[in-house]
């Protein structure tokens, strides 16, 4: 009998994990609480002839017994329950990105957007498509001024700045507190962004003053902590960083699977013996 792995998730992480396991000859059952996105659905269409893939959309795991190598899982879809015997379980639900508009006292509009929205304007292939493109000359990025920043979010900001500075006459600014560049290649990317013209302004003791007019435009004032000089900025577009939160479904999933969560609600607790994909229950991975 072939080994079966249950993957719980509905986004890119779940699909990539499923694809890797299928390529290794592992049977996969994919359970998604939501209806799968269009991009994920396209991937499934390519897998239509794959006999070792079972997909249960809009389904919920309601029970889990057993141990590694022999889990008995009950999954509810609509009004029917399905029983699965699986060897391993992977929880691969997407994180929840929440823009810090409220923390900066800003209202989102075409002049004030989230980092995720900015990323959506910049496809891997093709031209950058910004709102009111012809009028955008100055773009300001806010990073870590309303809370802790995240290294991979810093990476997204710097890569975006490099691309904008290299392929247009747009001037980019990054206002930051702790610019976390400890990740692989981030220090080099930081210098690349500076070399292409991005201006970084770091704050340690102070925070820039922000105001938003009725048209949605943002005006900033700040005193440079090194020179003491007062500066004013009126960017055409302000890009707000985001807080990363656990997916809403993780609370119920952790209860059903008997998994511990950290203080923020993520499945990965601060335990060096369980880094980086292990959980407190053998055979269940995050």
LINTA-V82177 format. One record per helix or strand of 3 or more residues. SS is the DSSP state (a for helix, b for strand). FROM is the first residue (numbers start at 0). TO is the last residue. Records with the same first field share a line. If there is no record, write none. Layout:
SS->FROM-TO + FROM-TO
//
This chain:
b->3-7 + 26-30 + 52-55 + 58-66 + 69-76 + 79-85 + 87-90 + 95-98 + 111-113 + 137-142 + 170-175 + 198-201 + 208-211 + 217-222 + 229-232 + 236-239 + 241-244
a->11-22 + 37-45 + 114-119 + 132-134 + 150-166 + 185-195 + 249-256 + 271-273
//
